[in-house]
């Protein structure tokens, strides 16, 4: 029965391969997202050094870990497409959010 269903199922078209311009745009977006997170981490860290507000420290650490997450995304998709860095990306994102939530709970008044 299964072989009959498989034989009569319509063939699906293969996914469209991205054009080189589309690939270049995607790579640029990955890099820009990583740089944005890095700038946020630096600015929040500078704010923390100036004011010593603890929430700025936790936010800075969160964005630093999100920078790592974006770097891992770029490495996973662009540099090493045959290697699955998904679990590392997931853990770095989880750690980034955990640091921020911890900071929010720790500093709640």
Beta strands, then each sheet from edge to edge (+ up, - down):
end
